[in-house]
Amino acid sequence: MTSKILSISLVAFASFVLATSISAANKPKASVDKADKHLSLHHYAIAADMYETLCKRKDFSKLEKQSFAFSAGEAYRLNHDTKNALNMYSYAIKYGMKDSIAQYRKGEMLMSQALYSEALVLFKGYKLAYPTDPDVERKIVGCLLGLACNSDNQVR
């Protein structure tokens, strides 16, 4: 009886090892060209995963990591994954990205998660850099309305 259980366990373990090695072999390795290609083909989930993997590698400069983090954020955003997009835009800013579009996109992701006061700060900062952008004014008004709506709901 014990040898039968042992042999069944051994077969199950061997099957598990084989299955995981096959799935690992089928998973594409992250490279910049492959990630860019998946993004251009609208394979956003694959591209986001690859860019995020590239961000974590130690053989890239801070400037390259900024770019990978922002691209991962874009891929997550386009795949409607606002939580991960917000995280990656935050990384891009943390790595030193100075481009205002990272602040703007982070604001959009905060706004989509009903974090209006945090989004409002970012949109006001973006408006200082681009005062003639009509879209940012709509975002600011949307945040203010969201805050007003939240305060009305808390009173009830």
GROMACS elastic network, one bead per residue, 0.5 to 0.9 nm:
[ bonds ]
;  ai    aj funct       b0    kb
    1     4     6  0.51274   500
    1     5     6  0.63777   500
    1     6     6  0.86222   500
    2     5     6  0.51716   500
    2     6     6  0.60841   500
    2     7     6  0.86127   500
    3     7     6  0.60381   500
    3     8     6  0.85009   500
    4     7     6  0.51686   500
    4     8     6  0.61589   500
    4     9     6  0.85426   500
    5     8     6  0.50967   500
    5     9     6  0.60556   500
    5    10     6  0.85106   500
    6     9     6  0.50708   500
    6    10     6  0.60940   500
    6    11     6  0.86509   500
    7    11     6  0.61572   500
    7    12     6  0.85509   500
    8    11     6  0.51359   500
    8    12     6  0.61440   500
    8    13     6  0.85633   500
    9    12     6  0.50485   500
    9    13     6  0.60518   500
    9    14     6  0.85311   500
   10    13     6  0.50937   500
   10    14     6  0.61023   500
   10    15     6  0.85510   500
   11    14     6  0.50897   500
   11    15     6  0.61141   500
   11    16     6  0.85840   500
   12    15     6  0.50891   500
   12    16     6  0.61752   500
   12    17     6  0.86872   500
   13    16     6  0.50381   500
   13    17     6  0.62059   500
   13    18     6  0.85934   500
   14    17     6  0.51217   500
   14    18     6  0.61167   500
   14    19     6  0.85507   500
   15    18     6  0.50990   500
   15    19     6  0.60404   500
   15    20     6  0.85841   500
   16    19     6  0.51364   500
   16    20     6  0.61524   500
   16    21     6  0.85289   500
   17    20     6  0.53186   500
   17    21     6  0.61194   500
   17    22     6  0.86023   500
   18    21     6  0.52263   500
   18    22     6  0.61749   500
   18    23     6  0.87031   500
   19    22     6  0.51895   500
   19    23     6  0.62448   500
   19    24     6  0.85866   500
   20    23     6  0.51184   500
   20    24     6  0.60128   500
   20    25     6  0.84765   500
   21    24     6  0.50470   500
   21    25     6  0.60743   500
   21    26     6  0.86453   500
   22    25     6  0.50709   500
   22    26     6  0.62688   500
   22    27     6  0.88025   500
   23    26     6  0.50786   500
   23    27     6  0.62996   500
   24    27     6  0.52544   500
   24    28     6  0.83741   500
   25    28     6  0.76274   500
   25    29     6  0.89670   500
   28    31     6  0.88793   500
   28    34     6  0.83966   500
   28    46     6  0.87216   500
   28    50     6  0.85155   500
   29    34     6  0.81864   500
   29    50     6  0.76626   500
   30    33     6  0.85976   500
   30    34     6  0.67159   500
   30    35     6  0.66972   500
   30    47     6  0.87498   500
   30    49     6  0.82344   500
   30    51     6  0.73508   500
   30    53     6  0.66603   500
   30    54     6  0.66405   500
   31    34     6  0.52791   500
   31    35     6  0.60672   500
   31    36     6  0.85228   500
   31    50     6  0.70623   500
   31    51     6  0.81073   500
   31    53     6  0.89232   500
   31    54     6  0.71641   500
   32    35     6  0.51584   500
   32    36     6  0.60707   500
   32    37     6  0.85212   500
   32    50     6  0.80069   500
   32    51     6  0.74598   500
   32    54     6  0.76033   500
   32    68     6  0.84225   500
   33    36     6  0.51153   500
   33    37     6  0.60812   500
   33    38     6  0.86538   500
   34    37     6  0.50078   500
   34    38     6  0.61648   500
   34    39     6  0.85569   500
   34    47     6  0.78952   500
   34    50     6  0.80726   500
   35    38     6  0.51772   500
   35    39     6  0.61748   500
   35    40     6  0.86546   500
   35    46     6  0.75207   500
   35    48     6  0.76856   500
   35    49     6  0.84776   500
   35    50     6  0.56496   500
   35    51     6  0.62881   500
   36    39     6  0.50900   500
   36    40     6  0.61942   500
   36    41     6  0.86259   500
   36    47     6  0.70215   500
   36    51     6  0.86751   500
   36    71     6  0.87957   500
   37    40     6  0.51205   500
   37    41     6  0.61828   500
   37    42     6  0.86790   500
   37    43     6  0.85673   500
   37    47     6  0.80014   500
   38    41     6  0.50128   500
   38    42     6  0.62385   500
   38    44     6  0.68313   500
   38    45     6  0.87654   500
   38    46     6  0.66485   500
   38    47     6  0.52457   500
   38    48     6  0.89457   500
   39    42     6  0.50766   500
   39    43     6  0.55789   500
   39    44     6  0.56159   500
   39    45     6  0.86994   500
   39    46     6  0.79957   500
   39    47     6  0.53254   500
   39    48     6  0.80043   500
   39    71     6  0.87159   500
   39    75     6  0.68421   500
   40    43     6  0.75158   500
   40    44     6  0.86474   500
   40    47     6  0.89912   500
   41    44     6  0.81386   500
   42    45     6  0.86596   500
   42    47     6  0.84063   500
   42    75     6  0.85050   500
   42    78     6  0.86368   500
   42    79     6  0.89898   500
   43    46     6  0.56803   500
   43    47     6  0.61565   500
   43    48     6  0.86143   500
   43    75     6  0.83804   500
   43    79     6  0.87516   500
   44    47     6  0.50447   500
   44    48     6  0.58802   500
   44    49     6  0.84689   500
   44    72     6  0.87168   500
   44    74     6  0.85857   500
   44    76     6  0.66196   500
   44    77     6  0.87318   500
   44    78     6  0.67559   500
   44    79     6  0.57995   500
   45    48     6  0.51995   500
   45    49     6  0.62252   500
   45    50     6  0.86580   500
   45    75     6  0.68461   500
   45    76     6  0.67830   500
   45    79     6  0.66225   500
   46    49     6  0.52193   500
   46    50     6  0.62164   500
   46    51     6  0.86773   500
   46    75     6  0.86669   500
   47    50     6  0.50770   500
   47    51     6  0.60743   500
   47    52     6  0.84614   500
   47    71     6  0.84552   500
   47    72     6  0.70380   500
   47    75     6  0.64365   500
   47    76     6  0.86171   500
   48    51     6  0.51864   500
   48    52     6  0.60368   500
   48    53     6  0.85100   500
   48    69     6  0.89101   500
   48    71     6  0.73148   500
   48    73     6  0.71709   500
   48    74     6  0.78897   500
   48    75     6  0.50794   500
   48    76     6  0.58656   500
   48    79     6  0.89330   500
   48    85     6  0.89784   500
   49    52     6  0.51626   500
   49    53     6  0.61668   500
   49    54     6  0.86705   500
   49    72     6  0.72355   500
   49    75     6  0.88232   500
   49    76     6  0.88173   500
   50    53     6  0.50411   500
   50    54     6  0.62046   500
   50    55     6  0.87017   500
   50    68     6  0.89080   500
   50    72     6  0.78567   500
   51    55     6  0.62640   500
   51    56     6  0.89001   500
   51    65     6  0.89153   500
   51    67     6  0.89129   500
   51    68     6  0.51886   500
   51    69     6  0.66197   500
   51    70     6  0.87002   500
   51    71     6  0.66475   500
   51    72     6  0.51058   500
   51    73     6  0.88337   500
   51    75     6  0.87534   500
   52    55     6  0.50597   500
   52    56     6  0.66579   500
   52    68     6  0.68495   500
   52    69     6  0.63640   500
   52    71     6  0.86556   500
   52    72     6  0.58489   500
   52    73     6  0.87421   500
   52    88     6  0.77807   500
   53    56     6  0.53475   500
   53    57     6  0.67053   500
   53    68     6  0.88525   500
   54    57     6  0.53497   500
   54    58     6  0.86492   500
   54    60     6  0.79648   500
   54    65     6  0.73366   500
   54    68     6  0.66034   500
   54    69     6  0.84150   500
   55    58     6  0.80923   500
   55    60     6  0.78187   500
   55    64     6  0.80364   500
   55    66     6  0.78572   500
   55    67     6  0.86606   500
   55    68     6  0.57938   500
   55    69     6  0.61069   500
   55    72     6  0.88687   500
   55    91     6  0.89468   500
   56    60     6  0.87866   500
   56    65     6  0.79934   500
   57    60     6  0.65102   500
   57    65     6  0.86467   500
   58    61     6  0.78850   500
   60    63     6  0.80970   500
   60    64     6  0.60093   500
   60    65     6  0.65069   500
   61    64     6  0.52026   500
   61    65     6  0.62388   500
   61    66     6  0.86844   500
   62    66     6  0.62042   500
   62    67     6  0.87761   500
   62    95     6  0.60546   500
   62    96     6  0.77552   500
   63    66     6  0.51212   500
   63    67     6  0.65515   500
   63    68     6  0.88486   500
   63    95     6  0.73605   500
   63    96     6  0.76935   500
   63    97     6  0.78001   500
   64    67     6  0.51346   500
   64    68     6  0.62395   500
   64    69     6  0.85874   500
   65    69     6  0.59274   500
   65    70     6  0.84144   500
   65    91     6  0.86380   500
   65    92     6  0.72958   500
   65    95     6  0.69482   500
   66    69     6  0.52129   500
   66    70     6  0.61361   500
   66    71     6  0.85511   500
   66    89     6  0.89206   500
   66    91     6  0.73147   500
   66    93     6  0.73070   500
   66    94     6  0.81943   500
   66    95     6  0.54828   500
   66    96     6  0.68811   500
   66    97     6  0.58955   500
   67    70     6  0.51795   500
   67    71     6  0.60764   500
   67    72     6  0.85166   500
   67    92     6  0.70308   500
   67    97     6  0.80839   500
   68    71     6  0.50442   500
   68    72     6  0.60090   500
   68    73     6  0.84780   500
   68    88     6  0.88320   500
   68    92     6  0.78526   500
   69    72     6  0.50466   500
   69    73     6  0.61419   500
   69    74     6  0.86474   500
   69    87     6  0.89033   500
   69    88     6  0.51811   500
   69    89     6  0.64406   500
   69    90     6  0.83585   500
   69    91     6  0.60837   500
   69    92     6  0.50205   500
   69    93     6  0.87931   500
   69    95     6  0.86051   500
   70    74     6  0.62118   500
   70    75     6  0.86629   500
   70    85     6  0.86180   500
   70    88     6  0.63330   500
   70    89     6  0.55685   500
   70    90     6  0.86944   500
   70    91     6  0.78865   500
   70    92     6  0.54476   500
   70    93     6  0.85447   500
   70    97     6  0.86284   500
   70   102     6  0.70899   500
   71    75     6  0.61621   500
   71    76     6  0.85592   500
   71    88     6  0.83759   500
   71    89     6  0.86997   500
   72    75     6  0.50628   500
   72    76     6  0.60944   500
   72    77     6  0.84371   500
   72    84     6  0.86415   500
   72    85     6  0.70846   500
   72    88     6  0.62477   500
   72    89     6  0.80928   500
   73    76     6  0.51228   500
   73    77     6  0.59734   500
   73    78     6  0.85181   500
   73    81     6  0.89965   500
   73    82     6  0.86068   500
   73    84     6  0.70739   500
   73    86     6  0.68093   500
   73    87     6  0.75143   500
   73    89     6  0.54289   500
   73    90     6  0.88528   500
   73    92     6  0.85331   500
   73   105     6  0.85194   500
   73   106     6  0.88503   500
   74    78     6  0.60741   500
   74    79     6  0.84892   500
   74    85     6  0.67609   500
   74    88     6  0.85911   500
   74    89     6  0.82921   500
   74   105     6  0.84365   500
   75    78     6  0.51566   500
   75    79     6  0.61777   500
   75    80     6  0.86971   500
   75    81     6  0.86663   500
   75    85     6  0.76394   500
   76    80     6  0.62301   500
   76    81     6  0.50591   500
   76    82     6  0.67535   500
   76    83     6  0.84428   500
   76    84     6  0.62968   500
   76    86     6  0.86945   500
   76    88     6  0.84932   500
   77    81     6  0.55812   500
   77    82     6  0.57514   500
   77    83     6  0.88120   500
   77    84     6  0.80962   500
   77    85     6  0.53897   500
   77    86     6  0.83494   500
   77   105     6  0.87212   500
   77   109     6  0.79725   500
   78    81     6  0.75770   500
   78    82     6  0.89501   500
   78    85     6  0.89307   500
   79    82     6  0.83809   500
   80    83     6  0.88888   500
   80    85     6  0.84239   500
   81    84     6  0.58210   500
   81    85     6  0.61320   500
   81    86     6  0.86727   500
   82    86     6  0.59176   500
   82    87     6  0.84999   500
   82   108     6  0.88151   500
   82   109     6  0.54911   500
   82   110     6  0.81433   500
   82   112     6  0.72328   500
   82   113     6  0.76095   500
   83    86     6  0.52739   500
   83    87     6  0.64014   500
   83    88     6  0.88794   500
   83   109     6  0.73435   500
   83   110     6  0.86206   500
   83   113     6  0.79984   500
   84    88     6  0.62093   500
   84    89     6  0.86100   500
   85    88     6  0.51660   500
   85    89     6  0.61176   500
   85    90     6  0.84764   500
   85   105     6  0.86671   500
   85   106     6  0.78235   500
   85   109     6  0.70326   500
   86    89     6  0.52053   500
   86    90     6  0.61201   500
   86    91     6  0.86663   500
   86   105     6  0.79973   500
   86   106     6  0.55641   500
   86   107     6  0.84551   500
   86   108     6  0.86413   500
   86   109     6  0.55588   500
   86   110     6  0.70474   500
   87    90     6  0.51270   500
   87    91     6  0.63565   500
   87    92     6  0.88438   500
   87   106     6  0.85285   500
   88    92     6  0.62392   500
   88    93     6  0.86852   500
   88   106     6  0.88445   500
   89    92     6  0.50066   500
   89    93     6  0.63344   500
   89    94     6  0.85179   500
   89   102     6  0.60356   500
   89   103     6  0.77339   500
   89   105     6  0.72345   500
   89   106     6  0.57553   500
   90    93     6  0.51674   500
   90    94     6  0.60156   500
   90    95     6  0.85616   500
   90   102     6  0.81749   500
   90   103     6  0.85272   500
   90   106     6  0.70393   500
   91    95     6  0.59853   500
   91    96     6  0.85870   500
   91    97     6  0.88536   500
   92    95     6  0.51543   500
   92    96     6  0.65908   500
   92    97     6  0.55729   500
   92    98     6  0.89709   500
   92   102     6  0.73123   500
   93    96     6  0.51023   500
   93    98     6  0.70645   500
   93    99     6  0.86744   500
   93   102     6  0.69045   500
   93   103     6  0.76792   500
   94    97     6  0.71779   500
   97   100     6  0.83866   500
   97   102     6  0.73900   500
   98   101     6  0.86708   500
   98   102     6  0.78675   500
   98   103     6  0.87170   500
   99   102     6  0.60390   500
   99   103     6  0.76064   500
  100   103     6  0.51859   500
  100   104     6  0.62776   500
  100   105     6  0.87176   500
  100   125     6  0.83699   500
  100   126     6  0.60583   500
  100   129     6  0.73676   500
  100   130     6  0.87878   500
  101   105     6  0.59990   500
  101   106     6  0.83638   500
  101   126     6  0.78836   500
  102   105     6  0.51966   500
  102   106     6  0.60418   500
  102   107     6  0.84694   500
  103   106     6  0.51053   500
  103   107     6  0.61002   500
  103   108     6  0.87073   500
  103   122     6  0.58670   500
  103   123     6  0.75221   500
  103   125     6  0.80480   500
  103   126     6  0.68918   500
  104   107     6  0.50055   500
  104   108     6  0.63369   500
  104   109     6  0.88175   500
  104   119     6  0.85055   500
  104   122     6  0.65052   500
  104   123     6  0.61466   500
  104   125     6  0.87032   500
  104   126     6  0.63391   500
  104   136     6  0.83070   500
  105   109     6  0.63186   500
  105   110     6  0.86256   500
  106   109     6  0.51190   500
  106   110     6  0.61831   500
  106   111     6  0.85180   500
  106   119     6  0.75133   500
  106   122     6  0.77129   500
  107   110     6  0.50461   500
  107   111     6  0.60125   500
  107   112     6  0.85689   500
  107   115     6  0.88375   500
  107   116     6  0.84918   500
  107   118     6  0.73659   500
  107   120     6  0.72037   500
  107   121     6  0.81580   500
  107   122     6  0.56011   500
  107   123     6  0.62936   500
  107   139     6  0.88052   500
  108   112     6  0.61558   500
  108   113     6  0.87214   500
  108   119     6  0.68885   500
  108   123     6  0.86438   500
  108   139     6  0.80799   500
  109   112     6  0.50789   500
  109   113     6  0.64587   500
  109   114     6  0.88453   500
  109   115     6  0.86482   500
  109   119     6  0.80330   500
  110   113     6  0.51743   500
  110   114     6  0.64220   500
  110   115     6  0.50677   500
  110   116     6  0.67337   500
  110   117     6  0.88556   500
  110   118     6  0.68780   500
  110   119     6  0.54040   500
  111   115     6  0.53667   500
  111   116     6  0.53010   500
  111   117     6  0.85750   500
  111   118     6  0.81306   500
  111   119     6  0.56487   500
  111   120     6  0.82912   500
  111   139     6  0.85449   500
  111   142     6  0.85465   500
  111   143     6  0.69625   500
  111   146     6  0.86645   500
  112   115     6  0.74791   500
  112   116     6  0.85402   500
  113   116     6  0.81305   500
  114   117     6  0.87191   500
  114   119     6  0.87613   500
  114   143     6  0.85352   500
  114   146     6  0.73651   500
  114   147     6  0.86299   500
  114   150     6  0.89522   500
  115   118     6  0.57973   500
  115   119     6  0.62977   500
  115   120     6  0.87178   500
  115   143     6  0.84975   500
  115   146     6  0.88234   500
  115   147     6  0.86998   500
  116   120     6  0.58909   500
  116   121     6  0.87267   500
  116   142     6  0.83943   500
  116   144     6  0.73679   500
  116   145     6  0.89289   500
  116   146     6  0.63700   500
  116   147     6  0.61128   500
  117   120     6  0.50565   500
  117   121     6  0.65712   500
  117   143     6  0.70316   500
  117   144     6  0.81044   500
  117   146     6  0.89516   500
  117   147     6  0.70696   500
  118   121     6  0.54306   500
  118   122     6  0.67673   500
  118   123     6  0.89512   500
  119   122     6  0.52178   500
  119   123     6  0.61854   500
  119   124     6  0.86280   500
  119   139     6  0.87623   500
  119   140     6  0.83297   500
  119   143     6  0.70878   500
  120   123     6  0.50979   500
  120   124     6  0.60788   500
  120   125     6  0.85551   500
  120   139     6  0.79520   500
  120   140     6  0.59213   500
  120   141     6  0.89166   500
  120   142     6  0.89714   500
  120   143     6  0.59190   500
  120   144     6  0.76514   500
  121   124     6  0.52804   500
  121   125     6  0.63191   500
  121   126     6  0.87382   500
  121   140     6  0.89780   500
  122   125     6  0.50759   500
  122   126     6  0.61879   500
  122   127     6  0.86111   500
  123   127     6  0.60729   500
  123   128     6  0.87190   500
  123   136     6  0.63620   500
  123   137     6  0.82013   500
  123   139     6  0.70745   500
  123   140     6  0.62889   500
  124   128     6  0.64667   500
  124   129     6  0.89845   500
  124   136     6  0.81134   500
  124   137     6  0.86872   500
  124   140     6  0.72136   500
  125   128     6  0.52566   500
  125   129     6  0.68226   500
  125   130     6  0.89048   500
  126   129     6  0.52171   500
  126   130     6  0.61487   500
  126   131     6  0.79740   500
  126   136     6  0.75255   500
  127   132     6  0.77968   500
  127   133     6  0.72909   500
  127   136     6  0.64354   500
  127   137     6  0.76525   500
  128   131     6  0.56104   500
  130   133     6  0.57322   500
  130   136     6  0.85348   500
  131   134     6  0.81752   500
  131   136     6  0.84665   500
  131   137     6  0.88003   500
  132   135     6  0.89578   500
  132   136     6  0.87457   500
  132   137     6  0.89530   500
  133   136     6  0.58616   500
  133   137     6  0.72424   500
  134   137     6  0.54237   500
  134   138     6  0.67947   500
  135   138     6  0.52162   500
  135   139     6  0.64262   500
  135   140     6  0.88283   500
  136   140     6  0.62096   500
  136   141     6  0.86430   500
  137   140     6  0.50901   500
  137   141     6  0.62671   500
  137   142     6  0.85493   500
  138   141     6  0.50960   500
  138   142     6  0.60437   500
  138   143     6  0.86209   500
  139   143     6  0.61721   500
  139   144     6  0.86278   500
  140   143     6  0.51278   500
  140   144     6  0.62592   500
  140   145     6  0.86373   500
  141   144     6  0.50620   500
  141   145     6  0.61257   500
  141   146     6  0.84965   500
  142   145     6  0.50838   500
  142   146     6  0.60311   500
  142   147     6  0.85645   500
  143   147     6  0.61038   500
  143   148     6  0.85326   500
  144   147     6  0.50981   500
  144   148     6  0.61586   500
  144   149     6  0.85378   500
  145   149     6  0.60167   500
  145   150     6  0.85058   500
  146   149     6  0.50075   500
  146   150     6  0.60817   500
  146   151     6  0.85998   500
  147   150     6  0.50561   500
  147   151     6  0.61908   500
  147   152     6  0.86179   500
  148   151     6  0.51731   500
  148   152     6  0.62041   500
  148   153     6  0.86981   500
  149   152     6  0.50914   500
  149   153     6  0.62614   500
  149   154     6  0.87273   500
  150   153     6  0.51464   500
  150   154     6  0.62832   500
  150   155     6  0.88392   500
  151   154     6  0.51239   500
  151   155     6  0.64118   500
  152   155     6  0.53446   500
  152   156     6  0.67411   500
  153   156     6  0.54325   500
